[in-house]
Amino acid sequence: MTAYYLTTPIFYVNAQPHLGHAYSTVVADAVCRYQRLLGKDVRFQTGTDEHGDKIVHAAEDAEVSVKEYVDKISAMFKAAWPPLAIVPDTFVRTTDPAHMAVVQGILQQVYDQGDIYFSEYTGLYCKGCEQFLTEKELVDGKCPDHLTEPAKISEQNYFFRMSKYQEWLIDHISKHPEFITPERYRNEVLSFLKEPLEDLCISRPTTRLTWGIPLPFDSRFVTYVWFDALINYLSGLDYPAGEDFARYWPVAEHVIAKDILKPHAIYWPTMLKAMGLEPYQRLHVHGYWNMNETKMSKSLGNVVRPGELVAEFGADSVRYFLLREMSFGLDAGFSKEALMARHNSDLTNDLGNLFSRSLTMVKNFAASVVPQPGMPSAQDQELAEAALAMLGQYREHLDHFAFHRALAAVWEVISRANKYIVSTQPWELVKDPQQAAQLSTVLYTLLETLRLITLTLHPIMPETAAKMAEALGVAGETSLTDCGVWGRLVPGRAITPGAQLFPRLQQEVKDKPQPQKNKTMKEPASEKTPSPEATPEAEGLISFDAFQNLELRVAEIVAAEKIAKSDRLLKLTVKAPEERTIVAGIAQHYQPEELVGRQVIIVANLKPAKLMGVASHGMVLAAKEGDRLVLSAVSGPVANGSRVA
Ligand code: ME8
């Protein structure tokens, strides 16, 4: 079995985990799950970085011993991952004696071969980065990441002869286009390497810092941060003698954000080269989650706690949002409104509706079993081909960490499938026995499309995908290679429609229509209050002004469900263009699954009213003819929210 090894950075324990840490770890978890779907033997590693000045100061601030402090915060990181459905195989702590022994072994080896030497250095040191910065890297004299002025430090220390490996590194990056991805970061590193590299300071005198790993060849010094932390990627594999090292190191890949590009793209490969090891295969570099245009960071305090989001939205929704919203490599802004919008729109409306409509129809029209498909029509074939093509695109994008693109391809098929329901109208086919074969083909096509969509969602939303697979009767069928083909669902097998996949979360109606404050306007006409302008002859007529007061808009129904205990009312979610709930008395004329995707005309400025406990913001217009009721519509597609006048 082919091996795959992916790591996240090991996080500093000077503060609790925030959404930025969660993002890198969700990314790594999703990719590892994806690689498992491809049948690989996967090793997923994360951990905590526990030495250095910053940690000592944080412990002092918390008034506890450093050991107590690191144990507590490291445990918080470990506990942060399961609620997000993140399941690492190994969790390395740099204070583990086994890790410290590996670091000391490497230091001794590199020292013995002459690549570590003793010298004096003066430079600009950023405590936040725990590294020396060059003048060129500063912005207005400050570290661009920590917004603090670096301190000028001059002291005797041990140095790693990094400059010796500069030419080799340039050559290696040039020959391996995917060594650092996305390309912008590869270019950044190559451009940095145009200047001569300085050697890397790897020690601190114990007179200044004791919370590090003693140098095996000089106990007056400790090493910490980069010559300590980066080595976790090896110590977690029981380097040098462990079988895991032999198995996984040749396929190692790392995920980081751009803040630690230099240590990973320059220090680490040169260190590996000095040790006589092959470098990692690929370094995947992502951008920052920002809050109000500024990097979310513990030192700035503008952080979002992943646990709070999970409590409000659920793990799968948060995972989906993080992977869908950020273009890997670029920065993205975080807001709860954006998360809420994606939850309600992409998950509840698009995916949730497709799933529940399809399974309800299979239950009602096919006795909850997979129907035997007949000859596919062009329309059926088109959806099947789109679903299969999507699988190819999904794999291509995930192989390159382009999660947003992979998910856009999946959602394109979800949207097609929702439209396919509207155009094939299974609720009409079921009325005509002549159309039975066609109905079976439509339902089968929907179920197969859903099965393929489910496959793609296992790495992204594991709990949701498991629920979907269970309902479709394909739990455990997760191999992308074996199951990513059309027609695996066996006719006659039971389908078990389950509960709703995603609850709709309450979103404030931002764009609530306000009555226009035009003093010349009259109250809207009603039967009881005839327009003051109505003359006796014109009784029953309303003025133009009164008509103008009525706000008619085009709205798309994006979700529909029955209201418990009412056989007359349906709860509709519409986009007009803002999302709002409308309760409509149409349950005896329309099934919820035939409504989604239709555009109707609504009265948008009707005073909200509660019907069977559900607040209704507007009214859907329909024509009545005896017992028949037919929903209003416009004769062609127009933008949601367009005024009808
Ligand atoms: O640098 N957006 O640890 P650290 C996206 N211990 N990702 C973010 C982020 C944000 N706003 N903020 C943090 C260290 N991250 C070292 C690493 S590795 C051998 C040693 C994530 O706690 C992102 O992965 O400062 C970033 O690279 C990492 O947290 C920095 O974590």
Boltz pocket constraint, residues with backbone or C-beta under 6 A from the ligand:
constraints:
  - pocket:
      binder: B
      contacts: [[A, 8], [A, 9], [A, 10], [A, 11], [A, 12], [A, 13], [A, 19], [A, 20], [A, 21], [A, 23], [A, 24], [A, 49], [A, 229], [A, 230], [A, 231], [A, 232], [A, 255], [A, 256], [A, 257], [A, 258], [A, 259], [A, 260], [A, 287], [A, 288], [A, 289], [A, 290], [A, 295], [A, 296], [A, 297]]
      max_distance: 6.0
